[in-house]
Amino acid sequence: MDQASFEMQWNAVCENLGEWNGTFTRYDDQMTMLSRSLSRLEFKQSTKQHCLDFRLRLWSANQGLGIEDPEKEINMQLKSFSREYIYFPGGAFCAATLAMKEDEVSKVEFSFIKAQRRHRQVFLFDRMQGVFRRTLIREANGLSAPVDDRLMDVALIVGSWRVSRRTFTNQSWPRSIVEEFDHRIDKSLPAQLVFFHDQGAALLPSVDAMGKAFTFESYWCCDTGLLQRSVIDYSADGTWQASSFSVMERI
């Protein structure tokens, strides 16, 4: 990776530094809630140059946040960048399994960020079941966890938008392609979407689509007249093709 590309990724990931408190809510393929956990993520610069320390702790919702013994703890260091985790200016990122295997579970994640809040959608899938697990993560940078149970209002997504999009492809990585254009979302799209609390939504591939080229698409209405959108594309054989992030302003 050249220095300019590294610096762009480094600056973008550093937009996510801090102590993030929130909730992980897990759903099945019918959007029936399976479980909810409280979370605390500490993400900070390491003593080593260009190295970040990551500590995530999860407690069951009835345990309470911050007690000594979490149900799960993950510690790791981030010191390099790859196509599996692609960061965009401002701090949003896409995570993707790069090559699906027949007998393994694959994962994609979309993370949006604005005004010290993060909205993240995680999907587990395989070629036999399609998307069988959906997780919504809502976080705030600071002491108070966010509580926003509003579902995406259809009126917030339908209409005309001015789009600024940055795309990384398997041919262009680590460089990106930047485009600006106008786009209209008509009333047919909301009928295809899965809606999340915190005013998020996703367009997910069906099991049948996984025998062809297929796409994951995620939205977050982060402010009035402002929409964030990410897309991850796969080829018919399950190979990652591209990840993009768009900022959309209502016209």
SULVEN-V61942 format. One record per pair of residues at least 24 apart in sequence whose C-alpha atoms are under 7 Angstrom apart, sorted by the first residue. I is the first residue (numbers start at 1). GAP is how many residues later the second one is. If there is no record, write none. Layout:
# SULVEN-V61942
I/GAP
I/GAP
This chain:
# SULVEN-V61942
1/173
5/169
5/170
9/78
9/79
12/75
12/76
12/77
12/78
12/79
13/74
13/78
15/75
15/76
16/75
17/26
17/27
18/24
18/25
18/26
18/123
19/24
19/122
19/123
20/119
20/120
20/121
20/122
21/118
21/119
21/120
21/121
21/122
21/123
21/124
22/116
22/117
22/118
22/123
22/124
23/114
23/115
23/116
24/111
24/112
24/113
24/114
25/110
25/111
25/112
26/108
26/109
26/110
27/106
27/107
27/108
28/104
28/105
28/106
29/102
29/103
29/104
36/24
36/25
37/24
38/27
50/29
51/26
51/27
51/28
52/25
52/26
52/27
53/24
53/25
94/149
98/141
98/142
99/139
99/140
99/141
100/138
100/139
102/25
110/108
110/120
114/108
116/24
116/25
117/24
127/80
127/83
128/79
129/78
130/76
130/77
148/49
148/50
149/48
149/49
150/47
150/48
150/49
151/44
151/45
151/46
151/47
151/48
151/49
152/43
152/44
152/45
152/47
152/48
152/49
154/36
157/28
158/27
158/28
158/29
159/25
159/26
159/27
160/24
160/25
160/90
160/91
161/87
161/88
161/89
161/90
162/86
162/87
162/88
162/89
163/83
163/84
163/85
163/86
164/82
164/83
164/84
165/79
165/80
165/81
165/82
166/78
166/79
166/80
167/75
167/76
167/77
167/78
168/74
168/75
168/76
169/72
169/73
169/74
170/71
170/72
210/26
211/25
212/24
225/24
225/25
226/24
